[in-house]
């Protein structure tokens, strides 16, 4: 067995010792160095070429986010963010995931740092995933989505989507969203459902940021993430997207051009109410396959609605959540099914499971998924 080499980054001497001891206790892992700040982390990442880095956020000289961005650009390495800020400042966590961090571990909020031992099993699980993940040098930052051309635009014919041509649309004005033209729960005959896990926040940003504001269907999303973080995720995705992105709420009516992120700690289903159309239903039922929210639970909730053209997407993530639901939907007439290809997955687990079960129509790199959705739904 190849020993996995880990770099530990934290400005606290005590925390570096605790984290290093935890990792060293794990068979097959070795701590090859420690760093006190982001600047040291960047240098040690070049020198030691570790298999994974645990990275604090708040540090002097250079913080963890700045160091992460440099490492992803110069020496792409799996990084797990480990900081108190991952709970109290969930926005920093989402920014780290956008910048390329594989995952994060919340430090316990207690005043005694020895409480970190309470989360050692979670840390081990994240390390096991991180050292198997595929990390590549990141290209230029994702830009906010562009607006759809107004009706009658003379250049509209030149902006149509083809499989080999990227979407080219007029630039969006920041934070400007199209106003709903129908009552919540009505006014559409198509629905997009997306499931993802490890690596999902960045993958979701790459998909949603490329959809035009006049996208004709609601989008329901399950991203495996604990409570409190999905709200910040929705805010960040909304900032980068021409469509609206919100955290789902119980009873919320679905609207086209809007994406709904399942809140952490709740299963999210789609339910049709007489006279009110399609609405979200949240529940605290037991986790399914270790997940709440569960992708399979959401996918299966739309099985009865044959009147909708259902488009199912499964992206990067460990395990197989969503594969059975996608397969069942395809068997019962889903209009299209898409899985992210191994080339761009951080972890090719959930898409692989879906492909192996059968029923995937399109196997695409993440940057091509939005174009395919626009091509299928807006033709």
N, C-alpha and C positions, 0 to 999 in steps of 0.2 A: 504493500500500500504506500503510495506516495504521500509523504508528509506535507500538509498544506501550511504555507508560510504566511503568518499574519503580522501586520503592522498595527500597533495600537497608538491612537492619537488622542491625547487629553491634556489639558493644562494643569490638572491636579495630580500631584505625585501619588497621592493615596488612590485615586481612581485608576491611574495607570497600573498600579500594583494589583488592585482588585480585578480589573478586566484581564490583565495578563495572566493572573493566577487561574481565573475561570477558564480561559482559553487553553492554557497549558494542561489543565485537568482532562481536557477532551482528547481521547485517543485520536491520533492522526493529525493533530494540530500543533504548531510550534510558533511562538512569538519570536520574530526575527529582529524586532526593533520597536522602540517607543519614541514618540515625538511630543514635544510640549506645546506646539502651535502649528498652524497651517504651513508656515514657511519651512519648518523642519520636516513636516510630512511630505511636502513636495520633493525635497531633496532626497529623503530616505526612500520614497517611492521609486525614484530614478535609480538609486544605488542598489536597493535590495530586491526590487521587482517582486513584491509580495503577491500571493494569490488572492488576498483580500485585505482590506483596511477597515478598522473600526474608527469612526471619526466623530469627535465632539463638534459642537457647533460654535459655542461661545468660547473664543480663545484670543489671547493678546497677539499683537503683530499681524497675524493673518488668521481670520476665522475659518471655520470648517467649510462654509459654503464657497468662499473664495478659493480655498485649497482644492476643493472638489472639482471646481470648474477647470482649474489648471491641470490637475491630474487627468481628467477626462480628455483634455485636449492633447496633452503631451505623452502621457503613459496610461492609457485606459486600463483601469483596474476596478474590480468589484469593490464597492464601498458600502458599508452599513453605517448609517448615522446613529449615534448613541449619545443622547443628550436629554437633559431635563426639558429643553425647549421643544422636543418632539411632542410633548403633551401640553405644555402651557402655551406654546406658540406654534400651533399646528401649521401655520402658514410657512414657517421656516422649513418644516418637514416636506411640505409639498414642493417648495422651491428646490430643495435638495433632490427630490425624486425627479423633478423636471430636468435638473442639471446632470442627472445620470446615476445617482445613488440607486443601488439595487433595492434596498429596503431600509427599515429603521427599527430600532428597539427603544422603547420608552424606559428611561431610568425611573425607578420608583421615586415618588415625591416626598418620601420621608426624609427627615433631617439627617439620619444616619446612613451613610453611603453603603454600609454593609447590606442594606436592603437590596442591593443589586443582585445578591444571590437568589432573590425571589424570581428573577427573570432569566436565570442562566439557561433553562431549557429552551426558552424562546430565542435567546442568543445563539444557542447551538443549532437550532432549527434554521435560523436565518443564515448562519455561517455555511451550513451544509448546502443551502440553496445558492448562496452567493458564489462559492468556489466552483459551482457547476455552470454558472450563468455565462452568457456570451456578451462581452462588453467590447464595443468598438469605439473608435475615435469619433466624437460627435461633430457633426457639420455645424453650419451657422445656426444661430438660435431660430426657433420657429417664429414666424411673423404672424400677427393677427390675421384672421380670415378676411377675405375680400367680399364686397357686396355683390349681389347678383345684378346684372344689367337691367335697367328699367325697360318696361315693355316698349317695343318699337325702336330700340336702340339700333342704329344702322350697322354697328359692328357686331351685333349679337351673333350673326351667323358664323363669324370667325372665332367665337369664344366657346363653341360647343365642345363637349367633352368627348374625346375618343380614348380608347384604351392606351394608346401610345403618346398621348399629348396631354400635358398638364392643364389644369383649369386656369384660365386667365380671365380675371374679372376686374372691374374697376375697384380702386382702393376704397376701403371702408373708412368712414369717419369714426374716431374712437368712441366706444360705448354707445353707438347709435344702433338700436335694434328696431326691426319692423314691428309695428303694432299688430296684435292678433286681429284677425278678420272674422273669427267665428267664436261661438261660445265654448268655454272649456269642456273637453270631452267629446266635441263634435267637429265637423268640418274637414275630415280626412278619411281616406280609405286605405292608407298604408301605415305600417308601423315598423320601426327599426329597434331591435333589441341587441344589446352588446354585453358581453361578459368578459372580464379580464381580472388578472391578479398581479403577481410580481412583474414589475416593469410597466404596469398598466397606466399609471398617471401620465407618463410621457407619451405612451402609445395613444391614449385618449386625446391628448393635446394635439398630436399629429393628425388625428382623424377629424375631430370636431373643428379645429381651426381652419380646415380646408373646405368646410361646408358653407354654402351661401345662405344668406339670411332668409331667403324665400324657400328653404328646404321644405318639401311638402308633407313631411310626416313627423310625428313625435318620435323621440329616441329615448328608450329606457335603458339604464345602465346599472349593472352590478360590478363594482370594483371591490375586491376583498380588502377591507380596511376597517380598523376599529372605530368606535364612536368618537365623535368630535373632529376627526380628520376629514370625513367626507364633506362636511360643510365648507371647510377651507379649500378642498379640492374643487368643489363646484364653483366657488368664487373665482379661483384661478382659471379654471376652464372657461368660465363666462368672460373673463377679461380678454382671453385670447381668441374668442369666437364671435362670429357675426350672428350666429344663432344664440338664443337664450340658453343658459345652463343653470339649473337650480338643484338644490337638494330636495328629494322627494318628501312629501308630507302626506299623511293619511287623508284620503278623500280628495286629493288634488286632481282636478280635471286635466286631461292631456290636451295639448295644443300642437299643431304642426310648427316646425321651426323652433322647437324647444326640446332640450335634453334634460332628463330627470335622473339624478344620481341617487341610488339607494342609500339611505343613511346607515352608517355603521351600527351594528347591533340589532338591525331589523331585517326580516325578510320583506321583500317588496314584490307584490303581485299586481297584475292588471285585472280590473273587474269592470264589467259593463252593467250600468244601472239603468233601469227603465226610465226613459225621458231625460237622462242626464249624461248618457254616453259613457266613454271609457274613463275610469278613474283609478288612482293608486290605492292599494290597500297594504298597510304595514302591519306586521305582527311580530311578537316576541317568542314564537315557537322555538323549540330546541334547534340548535345548529344542525345543519345537514352536511354530512361529510366534514365536520369541523368548521363549517362556514355559516355565518349569519351576518350579512346577507348571502344567500346561495344563488348562483347563476341558474342551476337547474330548476330551483323553485320558481324563479321569475319566468324562465323559458316555458315551463310547463303551464303556467297560468294563462298563456295566450293560445294554448292548443285549441280551445273551443271556438275561437273567433275566426272561422273560415271566411267570413265576409271581408276580412282585412287581408291585404297583400302583406305578408309578414316577411321581413328581411332580417336574418339572424347572423350575428357577427361574434366570433370568439377569437380573443387575442392572447398575447403573452401571459404565462402564468404556470405555476407548479400544480401538478395533480391533474384531475380530469373533470372538475366541476364544469357543467355546461355541455359536455359532450353528449350525454344521453338526451338532454332536452333538445339540443340541436337535431339529433338524429330523429327523435320523435316528431318534431315539427316538420322536417323534410318529408317524412313518411306521410304526414297528414296535409301536405300541400303547401308548405312554405314557398314563397315566390323565389327566394334566393337565400343561399347560405354561403358565408365567407369565413375563412380561417386565415389568420396571419401566418405567413410562411416562416420556416426556421431561420431564414437569412436575417430577419430583423427582430425575432423574438429574443428578449432577455433570457427567458426560460421557455423552451418549446415543449411544454407539458400539456396544457389544456388544448391547444390547437392540434397537437399530435394525437391526443385521445379522440378528438372529434373526427379527424381524418381516418383513423384506424377503424372507427365504428362505421364509417361511410356516411354519405349524405352531404359532403362539402362540395359545393359547386365551383367555388373560386378559392384558390390558395394564393395569397397575394402578400407582397411586402407591405409593411404598415403604411408607407407613404402613398401606396396605390389604392388603399381601401376607400378613402373619401371619394376619389374620382369614380370608382366603380359604383358606389352608392348613388352618386349624382347621375351617372350614366343610366343606371337601372330605374331609378325612381322618377327622374325628370325628363325622360325621353318622350 
